[in-house]
Amino acid sequence: MKSLLHKLINDQSWAAQLEALATGAPASAPISISRPLAGTSADWLSLLPENAPFWYRARPQQGEFRLGIGHALHLGTAGSNRFAALDNAFQGLCQEWRHEGSAYAFAGFAFDPETHDGLPNALLAIPSILLTSINGLNSVTLTIPAARRDQARATWLELIAQPAIARPVRRLPERPETLAEQAWMARVRAALREIEKGTLDKLVLSRQRSIQASAPFSAATILRNLIDRQPDSLIYAHGQSEQTFLGASPERLLRLQNGAVEADALAGTAWAESPSLSDPKNRHEQSLVVDAIIDALAPLCQTRPQAGTPTEHPAGHLRHLRSRISARIKEQTTLFDLVRALHPTPAVGGFPGPAARHWLKQHGERRPSWYSGAFGLLDSHGEGEFSVALRSAQINGCIAEFHAGAGIVAGSDPRQELAETEAKLSTLLSAFAAPETPPLTGTLHD
């Protein structure tokens, strides 16, 4: 596939079209051209770059795989107005964007507007090279700012010149986490005391866990393992050089398409050793999320959003309760208006939202990188989709830090909640295991 891409970039037949699209465009306007690529379905992981920034998004069960390499244009921001900044930037790009065929941008943001931990707090980027495979049909979209179109060929060739090399990795022994587990269960008990007071209905507490290896982890290898193990999840990644944020999320935050918005209300978790999803605790937790999402979206919609019947949604060896919520938006409502209204949902923060976020901040809740924020794909017409960045890991060379959380409501059992986080962590830890190494499941300590 690399040779086909190299040949296409070297073929100057696209140069005249690039020039025509750029005529009269502002210097910063993105100019995109698309071409089909021969071959069958591709996951593109062999083309992950060694040094350039990249974005990866796959829905394996739906036959969808996308890899963005390099940044033709990008914007990083933070703070309480971060969604407004991304909204303004995205609308401006959409107005200036010159393209033939489909064109897309990627975006991601952290749970908290002030987090600065390995990645920009919020980032929007148009990739220089976007490789797409949808149901076996492959294509490439090449993008360059209008002012740099004379450098397009050299820029694109440089970005594909050095694919990352997957080297053998041996995981090093881990230290026992007895004290960390006990401290986390103490936080669960503190959350339960607050819920008993009646000021909160739900709090979501997260855990972190780190592993080390004898050599830098290979993002391509881990993503391929996630594709094999969790084809029904969204597999996502953003990285540069040795640092990569990746994961497998079961939860869509929202999708805006043709003026219709859809959102997932996902809560409650079950696995082989856990209570059933029909357990009252799981049903109550999911109903809180449904009601909060409907209330948040209602002011932006023509009629009150409707929730479908809760169904079981698989995510690797886990299962969740999910209701799909849908409505038609009012005129002038933007994708980021919807994001601003929804994030964070009670599925990742708690309920009521402001009180839950205040409690989490006062009790030292840490959400590194984009964990429990979101990862998105946006089209050039101003619509798109964000998924909640769950079941994630931050890779920095030989070190990987994993993140998972649990929703605490009245009746939660601290040991069972710890077991839930272990089950969630194992969905990602297994993708880091060498073939001869069994997945790590963790140990419970009281």
C-alpha positions in Angstrom: 0.0 0.0 0.0 2.9 2.4 0.7 4.2 1.9 -2.9 0.7 2.7 -4.3 0.5 5.9 -2.2 4.1 6.9 -3.1 3.2 6.4 -6.8 0.0 8.5 -6.5 1.8 11.4 -4.8 4.6 11.3 -7.5 2.0 11.4 -10.2 1.7 15.1 -11.2 -1.8 14.7 -12.7 -3.3 16.2 -9.5 -1.2 19.3 -9.7 -3.5 21.2 -12.0 -6.5 20.4 -10.0 -4.8 21.5 -6.8 -4.0 24.8 -8.5 -7.6 25.2 -9.7 -9.0 24.7 -6.2 -6.5 27.2 -4.7 -7.3 30.0 -7.2 -8.7 32.9 -5.2 -8.5 31.1 -1.9 -7.0 32.7 1.2 -3.4 31.7 2.0 -4.5 29.6 5.0 -7.4 27.9 3.3 -7.1 24.1 3.3 -7.0 22.6 -0.2 -7.9 18.9 -0.4 -7.9 16.4 -3.3 -9.1 12.8 -3.1 -8.2 9.7 -5.1 -9.3 6.0 -4.9 -6.6 3.5 -3.9 -6.5 0.0 -5.3 -6.7 -3.0 -3.0 -9.0 -4.7 -0.5 -10.0 -3.5 3.0 -7.0 -2.0 4.8 -6.5 -1.1 8.5 -3.6 1.2 7.6 -1.6 0.3 10.7 1.5 -0.6 8.7 1.6 3.1 7.7 1.6 4.6 11.2 4.4 7.2 11.0 7.5 7.1 13.2 7.7 10.8 13.9 4.8 12.7 12.4 1.5 13.3 14.3 -1.2 10.8 13.5 -4.9 10.2 14.1 -6.5 6.7 14.0 -10.2 5.8 14.1 -11.7 2.4 13.3 -15.1 0.8 13.7 -14.0 -2.8 12.7 -17.4 -4.3 12.8 -18.7 -1.8 10.3 -15.6 -2.1 8.0 -14.5 1.5 8.7 -10.8 2.3 9.1 -9.2 5.8 8.9 -5.6 7.0 9.4 -4.6 10.7 9.3 -0.9 11.5 9.0 0.6 14.9 9.6 -1.2 18.2 10.2 -2.1 20.5 7.3 -3.7 22.8 9.8 -4.3 22.5 13.5 -5.5 24.5 16.5 -4.9 23.8 20.2 -6.8 25.5 23.0 -7.8 25.2 26.6 -10.0 26.9 29.3 -13.6 27.5 29.9 -14.1 28.9 26.3 -12.3 26.0 24.6 -15.5 24.7 22.8 -16.3 28.2 21.5 -12.7 28.5 20.2 -13.0 25.1 18.4 -16.4 26.1 17.1 -15.2 29.4 15.6 -12.1 27.7 14.1 -14.1 24.8 12.6 -16.7 27.1 11.1 -14.0 29.2 9.6 -12.2 26.2 8.1 -15.5 24.9 6.7 -16.2 28.2 4.9 -12.7 28.4 3.4 -12.1 24.7 2.7 -11.7 23.9 -1.0 -12.0 20.2 -1.8 -13.4 17.7 -4.2 -14.8 14.5 -2.6 -15.1 14.0 1.1 -12.8 15.8 3.5 -12.5 15.4 7.3 -10.9 16.9 10.4 -10.1 15.2 13.7 -10.5 16.6 17.2 -10.0 15.6 20.8 -10.3 17.2 24.2 -9.7 16.5 27.9 -12.4 15.9 30.6 -11.5 19.1 32.4 -10.9 22.4 30.6 -7.7 23.1 32.5 -5.9 19.8 32.1 -2.4 19.9 30.6 -1.1 16.4 30.7 0.7 15.1 27.6 -1.6 16.4 25.0 -3.1 19.8 24.2 -6.3 20.3 26.3 -8.4 20.5 23.1 -7.1 20.0 19.6 -8.6 20.3 16.1 -6.6 19.2 13.1 -7.0 18.5 9.4 -4.5 15.7 8.5 -2.2 16.2 5.6 -2.9 12.7 4.4 -6.1 10.9 5.2 -6.3 7.2 4.3 -9.8 5.7 4.4 -11.2 2.2 4.0 -15.0 1.8 4.0 -16.4 -1.7 3.4 -13.3 -2.6 1.3 -13.2 0.6 -0.8 -10.0 2.5 -0.2 -9.1 6.2 -0.9 -6.7 8.9 0.1 -7.3 12.6 0.7 -4.3 14.9 0.4 -4.5 18.4 2.0 -2.2 21.4 2.0 -2.8 25.1 2.9 -3.2 27.1 -0.3 -0.1 29.2 0.3 2.1 26.0 0.5 0.7 24.2 -2.5 4.1 24.4 -4.3 5.5 22.3 -1.5 2.7 19.7 -1.4 4.5 16.8 -3.1 7.6 17.1 -0.9 5.5 17.5 2.2 3.4 14.4 1.5 6.3 12.2 0.6 8.2 13.1 3.7 5.2 12.1 5.9 5.1 8.6 4.5 8.9 8.1 4.3 9.3 6.6 7.8 6.6 4.2 9.0 7.0 3.2 12.6 8.8 -0.1 13.2 7.2 -2.6 15.6 10.0 -4.0 17.9 9.7 -7.0 20.3 8.6 -5.8 23.7 8.9 -7.6 27.0 6.7 -6.4 29.8 8.5 -5.8 33.1 7.2 -7.2 36.4 4.6 -4.9 38.1 4.6 -3.7 41.7 1.7 -4.7 43.9 -1.0 -2.0 44.2 -2.5 -3.0 47.5 -2.2 0.5 49.0 -3.5 2.2 45.8 -6.5 -0.1 45.8 -7.3 0.5 49.4 -7.1 4.3 48.9 -9.4 4.1 45.9 -12.0 2.1 47.9 -11.7 4.7 50.6 -12.7 7.3 48.0 -15.7 5.2 47.0 -16.8 5.2 50.7 -16.4 8.9 50.8 -18.5 9.3 47.7 -21.2 7.1 49.2 -21.3 9.2 52.3 -21.9 12.3 50.1 -24.6 10.5 48.2 -26.3 9.5 51.4 -26.5 13.2 52.3 -28.8 13.7 49.3 -26.6 16.4 47.6 -25.5 14.0 44.8 -27.0 11.0 43.0 -23.9 9.7 41.3 -20.1 10.2 41.2 -17.7 8.7 38.7 -14.3 7.8 40.2 -11.4 6.8 38.0 -8.3 4.7 38.5 -4.9 4.7 36.9 -2.5 1.8 36.5 1.0 1.8 34.9 3.1 -0.9 33.2 6.7 -0.7 31.8 8.4 -2.6 29.0 11.9 -3.4 27.9 11.4 -1.3 24.7 9.0 1.4 23.5 5.5 0.0 23.0 4.2 -0.3 19.4 1.0 1.6 18.9 0.3 -0.3 15.7 0.6 -3.7 17.5 -1.7 -2.6 20.3 -4.3 -1.1 17.9 -4.3 -4.3 15.9 -4.9 -6.3 19.1 -7.8 -4.0 20.0 -9.3 -4.5 16.6 -9.1 -8.2 17.0 -10.5 -8.2 20.6 -13.1 -5.4 20.4 -14.5 -5.2 16.9 -17.7 -3.7 18.2 -16.0 -0.7 19.9 -14.5 2.5 18.4 -10.8 2.0 18.3 -9.0 5.4 18.4 -5.6 6.9 18.8 -3.7 10.2 18.5 0.0 10.3 18.8 3.4 11.7 17.8 6.8 10.0 18.1 6.9 7.8 21.3 3.8 9.4 22.8 0.4 8.0 21.9 -3.1 8.2 23.5 -5.2 5.3 22.4 -8.2 3.2 23.5 -11.4 1.3 22.6 -14.6 3.1 23.5 -18.1 1.6 23.6 -19.8 5.0 23.9 -20.7 7.6 21.4 -21.0 11.1 22.9 -23.0 12.4 19.9 -23.4 12.3 16.2 -24.8 15.2 14.1 -25.8 14.2 10.6 -28.3 16.0 8.2 -29.6 18.1 11.1 -30.4 15.1 13.3 -28.5 14.4 16.6 -28.0 11.1 18.2 -26.4 10.5 21.6 -25.7 7.4 23.7 -26.8 7.0 27.2 -24.5 4.2 28.4 -24.0 3.1 31.9 -24.1 -0.1 34.0 -21.4 -2.7 33.5 -21.5 -6.5 33.6 -19.0 -9.3 33.0 -18.7 -13.0 33.8 -18.4 -12.6 37.6 -20.6 -9.5 38.1 -24.3 -9.0 38.9 -26.7 -8.9 35.9 -27.3 -5.7 34.0 -30.9 -6.0 35.2 -29.6 -5.4 38.7 -31.4 -2.3 40.2 -28.1 -0.5 40.7 -27.3 -0.7 36.9 -30.8 0.3 35.9 -30.8 3.3 38.2 -27.3 4.4 37.0 -28.4 4.2 33.4 -31.7 6.0 33.9 -29.8 9.0 35.5 -27.7 9.3 32.3 -30.7 9.1 30.0 -32.6 11.8 31.8 -29.6 14.1 32.0 -28.8 13.8 28.3 -32.4 14.5 27.3 -32.5 17.6 29.5 -29.1 18.8 28.2 -30.1 18.5 24.5 -33.7 19.7 24.8 -33.0 23.5 24.5 -31.1 22.9 21.3 -33.7 20.6 19.6 -37.0 21.3 17.8 -38.8 18.8 20.0 -37.9 17.0 23.2 -35.4 14.2 22.5 -36.6 10.7 22.7 -34.8 7.7 24.2 -35.0 4.2 22.8 -35.4 1.1 24.9 -32.2 0.2 26.8 -30.4 -2.7 25.2 -27.2 -4.6 26.1 -24.2 -3.3 24.3 -21.0 -5.5 24.1 -17.5 -4.1 24.6 -15.0 -6.9 24.5 -15.8 -9.2 27.4 -17.9 -6.5 29.1 -21.5 -5.5 28.5 -23.3 -2.2 29.1 -26.8 -0.8 29.1 -27.3 1.6 26.2 -30.2 3.8 25.1 -29.9 5.7 21.8 -31.3 9.3 22.2 -32.3 11.2 19.1 -33.9 14.5 18.0 -33.7 17.1 15.3 -31.7 20.2 16.1 -32.8 23.8 15.8 -31.5 26.0 13.0 -28.1 27.6 13.7 -27.2 24.9 16.3 -23.6 23.7 15.7 -21.8 20.5 16.5 -19.9 22.2 19.3 -23.0 23.7 20.7 -24.1 20.1 21.3 -20.8 19.1 22.7 -20.8 22.0 25.1 -24.3 21.1 26.3 -23.5 17.4 26.8 -20.0 17.2 28.1 -19.5 15.8 30.7 -22.4 13.4 30.9 -23.2 11.7 34.1 -21.6 8.6 32.6 -18.2 10.1 33.1 -18.7 12.9 35.7 -21.7 12.3 37.9 -25.1 13.9 38.7 -26.0 16.7 39.2 -23.1 17.7 37.0 -21.8 20.9 38.6 -22.0 19.5 42.1 -20.3 16.3 41.0 -17.5 18.1 39.2 -16.9 20.3 42.3 -16.7 17.2 44.5 -14.3 15.5 42.2 -12.0 18.5 42.1 -12.1 18.9 45.9 -11.1 15.2 46.3 -8.2 15.2 43.8 -9.8 13.3 40.9 -7.2 13.0 38.1 -8.1 12.6 34.5 -4.9 12.4 32.4 -4.7 13.3 28.7 -8.0 13.0 27.0 -9.4 10.2 29.2 -13.2 10.6 29.6 -13.0 13.6 27.3 -13.8 12.8 23.7 -12.3 11.9 20.3 -14.0 13.1 17.1 -14.2 13.0 13.4 -15.7 16.1 11.7 -16.7 16.6 8.1 -16.2 19.7 5.9 -19.9 20.6 6.2 -19.8 21.2 9.9 -21.2 17.9 11.1 -19.5 14.9 12.7 -19.3 12.5 15.6 -17.6 12.4 19.0 -17.0 9.3 21.1 -16.2 9.4 24.8 -12.5 8.6 25.3 -12.9 5.5 27.5 -10.8 2.4 28.2 -7.7 4.4 27.3 -3.9 4.4 27.8 -1.3 7.1 27.5 1.9 5.6 26.0 5.2 7.4 26.5 8.0 5.3 25.2 8.4 2.3 27.5 5.7 3.4 29.9 1.9 3.0 29.5 -0.6 4.4 31.9 -4.2 3.0 31.8 -7.4 4.7 32.9 -10.8 3.3 33.8 -13.7 4.4 36.1 -16.8 3.3 37.8 -20.1 5.1 38.6 -20.9 5.3 42.3 -24.6 5.4 43.3 -26.6 4.6 46.4 -26.1 0.9 47.1 -22.6 0.6 45.4 -20.3 -1.8 47.0 -16.6 -0.6 47.1 -15.2 -4.1 46.4 -17.5 -4.6 43.5 -16.7 -1.2 42.1 -13.0 -2.0 42.3 -13.7 -5.2 40.5 -15.5 -3.3 37.8 -12.5 -1.0 37.2 -10.2 -4.1 37.0 -12.5 -5.6 34.4 -12.4 -2.4 32.4 -8.6 -2.1 32.7 -8.2 -5.7 31.6 -9.9 -4.9 28.2 -6.9 -2.7 27.4 -4.2 -4.5 29.3 -4.8 -7.7 27.3 -3.9 -5.8 24.1 -0.5 -5.0 25.6 0.3 -8.6 26.5 2.9 -10.4 24.5 1.4 -13.5 22.7 2.9 -15.9 25.3 1.7 -13.7 28.2 -1.8 -14.2 29.6 -3.9 -11.0 30.1 -3.4 -9.4 33.4 -6.6 -9.5 35.5 -5.5 -7.9 38.8 -6.1 -8.8 42.4 -8.6 -7.5 44.8 -7.4 -6.4 48.3 -9.6 -5.1 51.1 
